[in-house]
Amino acid sequence: MSKQSNEEADDQRSQYLPETVMPVDDLFTVNFKNNGGKFLYCDTQTELQETFVNVLLENDWFEKEALTNENQFHSLLKDNNIRFVNSKQPVFFVSSCESLIADDGAILFCDRQLKDFKPHEIPDNVIIIAATSQITRTKSDGLREIKRKYSSSLPTNITAINCFKPSANQDFLSYGRSPKNLYLLLLEDL
């Protein structure tokens, strides 16, 4: 189809047809990559573990120190000779998250992952392990999911990170933003 016929088709589209909306998972992927995040899709748990090892190889992070606040990652770190107990100078942070926000490609955390750390206090290198079922369209949807999940005791330190590359023009609007070298290992679970 020529460029002209594409334009004609757009002009002929009825104003009464609903707008085409990008699926939430595609929207997240596009916005996350535009923010500078590195997106790695995994079909199985085995593939996720292999991908984790490949990230370690790519960055020469074997036998280094890491920070994690979640017991579920201890065996993964031990299996790869990564020190994580009483880390003095961690090279990277390994974590899960609460939600993946499609509208702005952000990752939503709470104290379950970050404890009392602020985003600028965690290492600049981050590996997030999440599942496709955690993708939500908006931050409001993510916050509603937190409320549903933790109804009896709401978490603290709820924050979103969406800055994964240094900005060329640092101005007052970017004050306090600490860009992260972020890898997202996304496991298919739907």
N, C-alpha and C positions, 0 to 999 in steps of 0.2 A: 504494500500500500504506500502510495507516495505521501510526501509531507502535506501537500495540498489537500488530498482526500482525507487525511487525518484531521486537518483543521475544519474541513467541511462537516465531518462526522461530529466534531465537538460543537459546531454551530447548530447542528440539527438536533442535538440532544434536547429533549423536552425539559422545560423548567420545572415540570411537575414530577419528574423522576427523582427518587431519593439520591442524595449524594453518595458516591462510592466511598466506602470507609475501609481503610487498610486494616487487615486482621491485626489483633492486638500483639501477637507474637512477632509479626513482621515489623510492625511499628516500633516495638521495643528494640529489635535488632538494628534497624536503621538509625534510630536516635542514639543508641548505645555506641555504635561504631562512629557516628558523627561526633560524639563527645570524646573520642579517642580510646575507648575501651577495646580490649582484645577478646573476641567472642569465640569460644570453642565448644561446639555442640557434641554431646556424647549420647549414644544410643543405649549403652549398658554400663553397669557399675565397673566392669572390667575395662571398658574403653575409657571411663573416667579416670581410673587409676593410671592407665598408660599415658593419658593426656597430662595428668599431674606430673608424672616422671619426665615427660617431654618438656614441660615448662621449666622444671628444675634443671634439666640438661641445657636448654637454650640460654638460661641465665647464670649457669654455674653456681647453683644454690645448694649443691650437695654438701653435707657436713658443715653447714652454716647454722645460724640460729634463726628461729622463727618465733612469732608471737601467735598464740591462739588462746581463746577463752572457752573453747568448747571441747569436751572430752571425746566427742565423736571423731575428731581428727588426730588424736594421739597415735593410734596404730599406723595411720598413713604416714605420719611424720617419722615415727620410729623405724618403720620399714625402709625408709629412705635416708637414714642416718642424719636426721635433722634434729638438732637440740631445741627443745621448747620449754623445758622446766627452768624457771628462774633466768630467763634470757636477759642478758645485760645490754646487748646491742643486736636486736633482731634485724635481719636483712629483709624479711617479708612477713606479712600478716596473712593467716589462713582463717577463713570464716565462712559461715553460712550467712543468710540474710533473712529478713522478714518478707520482702516483696521486691519484685523487679517492676519499675514503673515505666510503662510504655510511652506515655505522652512526652516525657523528657529524657528517657534513657537512663534514669537514675536507679540507684540501689538503696532500699530503705532498710535501716538497721535499728536496733534498740539495745538496751543494756544486756540482753541475753548474748549478744555477739560482742559488743564493744566494752562491756563493763562500764567503768567511769571514764574511759578514754574519749577524747574529742577527736574528730577526723584528722586534725593536724598532728595529733600525738601518736598515731599509729605509723608504722613504717611506710615509706613512699611506694613500696612494692606490695601489691595485694593480690591474693588468689581467693576468689569467691566461688564457693560450690553451692549451686542452687538447682532447682527443678523447674521444668516448664510450667507446672501447676502454680508457681509463685508469681507468674506474670499477671499484673493488673493494669488497667488502662490509666488510672489517675492515682495521685497521692492519696486522695480521699478514699479511694477503694482500698488502698494499702493500709490506711489507718483503720478503716472499718474491719479489715481482716485481723489486724492486731487486737482490736477490741473484742472480736468474736473469739479469737484464739486464747486470749488471756483475760477473759471476762472477770474472773475473781480477783486478780491482782495485776492491774495494768503495769506494763514496764515503764521504765524511765529512759532518759537519754535517747529518745527517738530522733533519728536524723537521716537525711538522705545525702548521698554523694553522687554527683554527676559531672565531676571535673576530672578527666583522665588524661589530659595533656596540658602542658604549660600554655598559657595564653600569650600571644605575641604582644598584645597591648594591655599591660597591667594598668588598671585604673581603679578608682575608688569603688566601683561596682564589684570588682573581684577581690576586694580586701578580705582577708581571712580564709580564702579558698586555697586549699593545698592540693595541687594536682597529684593524682596517684597513677602509677603504672599498674593498671588493673587488668587482670585476667579473670574472665568469667567462664567457669566450667559448668555448662548447662546440661543437666541430665534429663532426658526425655522420660516423663513419668505419666503421661496421659494416654 
